[in-house]
Amino acid sequence: MGTRADLARMLPRPADLPSLPLVYTSLRAALDDPRSSMTRIADILGQDAALTARLLRLVNSAFYAFSVPVDTVARAVLLVGTEQVHDLALATLVMDLFKGIPAALMDMTSFWRHGLATGVAARVLAGFRRESNIERFFVAGVLHDIGRLVLVRSQTSACRDALLRCRREGIPLAVAERDALGVDHADIGGALANAWHLPAAIRDAVAFHHEPGRATEHADEAAIVHLADVLVHAVELGSSGDARVPPLDGGAWQRVGFAPGVLAAILDEIERQLAAATALLESSVPA
């Protein structure tokens, strides 16, 4: 049995990892350049017609509920914000990267439905807490289990054994993965986010979504994505393979500070936003 020091060994070589599309690389570079204008950012997004269509569809949906139609990317950037558009673009682009995983290893439709629902739940929870830039919570939720796809591709046999043990013994999948590999999908997801140079808040939320108490720099993001994951498992919105609801971290619940009575309102808002987000991303789900 390995330890988490084996993380570098478990993560495939950079050349074997999927690369983020050029449009994302250009977008990130523009956002990091203080001389960039909203027009430049809109022009970069406009290079990808499919991405443009998805973003406009989302901005005009119940996800945002603007009172007037948004018909250009430039106006979307103006209304939503540059960093927020970055996060929405990242979430939609990543869903196209992992294709060709056999259905026998992973039900990709169910996997992305779970990720999408977790992203929406994290966005809603962050909104109830009046967090700034709630889109970063959305993308962190969408990507929180991305390490599962890396492990399924690179450690297929061990992943299958861990999944079978999880279902047979009713233990959390992350525990079965650590017993089999020395690392779990959250560790791998955090390492992949780091390799992709994603914002630290997203990286930490992915890396610590099962153990939010380990997060130091971005503890709020980790706590909210953890709670969103538990909530989505509890109401059975898709699945990434876990046979049971992951254990709730009491420290994360206390950190977020919701009264139990607010959960009904939160679930209603998740249902409303999930319908809009699902319509946006259906074409991205690999078969």
N, C-alpha and C positions, 0 to 999 in steps of 0.2 A: 504494500500500500504506500502511495506517495504522500506528499504533503503539499501545501499551497506554494512551496518553493518550486514545485514542478510546473508552475503556471506557464513559464516561457516554453517548456517542452511540449505542453499540451496545445498551445496556440500554434496553428500552422504558420509556416514561413510567410513573411509579408507577400512574397510573390504568389502564394497560394490563396491569399485572402481576397475576397471580392473588393474591388475598388469602387469608391463612390464616383458617380458620373462626373464628367468634366463640368457640366453646368453647376454642380454643387461646389466644386473646387473654385470655379470662377466667382460664384456668389460669395463664398467665404472670404476670398481674397478681397473682393470689393467691400465687404462689410468691415474688414480689418483696416481698410484704407480710409483715413479721415477725410480725404478729398473726394470720396465717392458721393454721388448724388442719388436721389431716389430714381431719377431717370435712368442712370446707369444700371442700377439694380433691376429695374423693370425690364430694361433691354436684355440683360443676362437671362432672366427668367423666360423672356419671350423667345429665346433660342430653342426651347423645348416646348413644342406645341402641346404635347400630352400633359406635361406638368402645368402649363398655363391654364389649360381647360379644367384640370382638377382644382387648381387653386381658386379660379373664378367660381367654380361650382360650389366649393366649400364656403367662400366668402358670401355667396348669395343664398346660403342655406340657413336653416334654423340654428346652425352652429354659431352664427353671429347675429342673425336676425336684424340686419340693417334695414332701415325703413325705405331706402331707395336702392334700385339695382346698381351693382358695381360692374361696369362693362369693360374696364381695362385693367391690366396688371398695375399700371402706374397708380391708378386710383386705389387699388387694393393695398398697395404698399403704403400709400398715404393714410388710409383709414386704419389698417391693421398694425402697421409699424414694420420697420425693416428686420429687426431681430425676430419678430413673431413670424414674418413671412419666411425667414430662413428656417425656423423650426418646422413650420408646416411643410416646406419643400423637402426638408430632410426626411421627415416621416414618410412622405409619399414615395420618395426616390428609393429608400432602403427596401421597401416592400417588393421592388422589382429585382433585387439582387440575388435572392436565394431561390433559384429555380432548379428543377430537375431532381429534387429530393423525392425518392420513391414514396408513394402513399403508404406502403407497408411500414416505413420508418416514421413517417410524420404526416398527419392529416393537416395539410397546409392551410386549408380553408378555416378549420377550427383553430389552428395556431394563430393566424392573423386576426381572426375574430376576437380571440382572447386578448391579443396585444392591443387591438384597436379599442376594445371595451375598457381595458386598463388605462389606456391613454385618455380616453374621455372621462373616466372616473377620476383620474388624477387631476385633470383640468377642472372638473367640477369642484372637487375638494379644495383645490387651490383657490378657485373663485370664491368659495364660501369663506375662506380665510383672508380674502382680499389681498392675495399675493400679486406682485407685479409680474408682467410677462407670463401669463399662465400657459402660453403655448409651450414653454420649455418642459412643463409637467406633462403635457400631452405627448410630446415626442419621446420623453423618457419612459412613459408608460407603454407606448407603442413598441419601443425597442427593449423593454426590460428583460425579455427572455431570448434575445438575439443569440446569446451564447449557446442555447440549445441547438440552433441550426449549425453552428460551427462544430460543436461536438458530434452531432449526428453525422456530419460529413467526414470528420477526421478521426473519430473514435467510435465507429459504428457498432462494433461488437460490444464494447464496454457500455455504450449508451443503451443498447437493447437490453443487456443484462440488468442495468440499473433500473430501467423502466419496468421490467418484469418484476423485479424485487419490490419496487415501489407499490405496484398493484397487488402483489401477492401478500406482502406483509403490512400494507397500509402505512408505510413510513413516507415522510416527505421526499420528493424526488431529489432535492438538493442534497439530502443526507445520503441517499443511495449513490449519487454521483460522487460525493466526496469519499465514500467508502471504497468505491471502485477505482477512482482516478486520482484522488488526492485533491481535486478541485471540483467546483460545481459550475453550473452554467452562468451563475452571476459573476463569478471570478473571470470566466472567459469573456462574457459580455463586456465587463469593465475594461478588460485588456484590449478587446476589439475597438471599443469606443476611444480608447487612448491611441491605438494605432491609426485610427481615422482622424485624430486630432479634433474630436468633438468637444464642445464646451464642457468644462469641468463639472458643472452642475448636472448635466445629462449623464456624464461618465459615472459620477458617484451614485446617482440614483439607480443606474443599471447595476453597478457593482455591489451595492449594499441593499438591494430590495428585499432580500430575505433576512438580513441582519442589519437593520438600520442603525442600531446602536454602535456599529463599527465606523459609521460615517462621522467625520469631524468637520470638514470644510463646508459641506452642503448637506447637513443633517436634515433640514426641513424637506428638501427634495426627496431624500431617501425615505423619510418617514411617510410622506404622502404617497409615493409610488408603492411602498409596502402596503399601506392601508387599501389603496386602490386595487392591488393584486388580490388581497384577501377578500375584499368585497366582491370582486368580479368572480372569483372562484366560488364564493358562497351562493351567488345567484346563477351560477353555471352558464356564463356567457363565453362560449368557446373553451378551448383547453390547449395547454402546451404539453400535456402528458401527465401532470400530477393527478394521482388517484384520489386525493383528498384536499380539503381546504388547508393551505399552509398555516402554520401556527401564527397567531397574532402576537406581535411584539407589544407588550404593555407600555414600554417606554415610548414607542412611536405613537400610540393612542394618546398618551398623556401630552406628548409634545404638540400634537396637532390640536388637541383641546376641544373636540366636538362633544356636545351633549348628545346622549343617545336619541333624544327626541327629534334631532335634525336629520336623522338618517332617511326618513320617509321622503322629505323634500329633496335630499341629495339623490336618492334613487329615481325620483320622478324626473329630475333634471338630466341625469345620466341617460335615461331612456330617450328623452327628447333629442339630446345631442348625438347619441349613438346612431339613431336613425339617419341623421344627416351625414355623419361621418362615414357610415357604412356605404351609403350611396356614392360618396366621393371615391372610395378606395376599392370598390368591388372589382374594377378592371385591373387593379394591381395585383390581386391575389393570384399567385402562381398555382396552376392546376397540379 
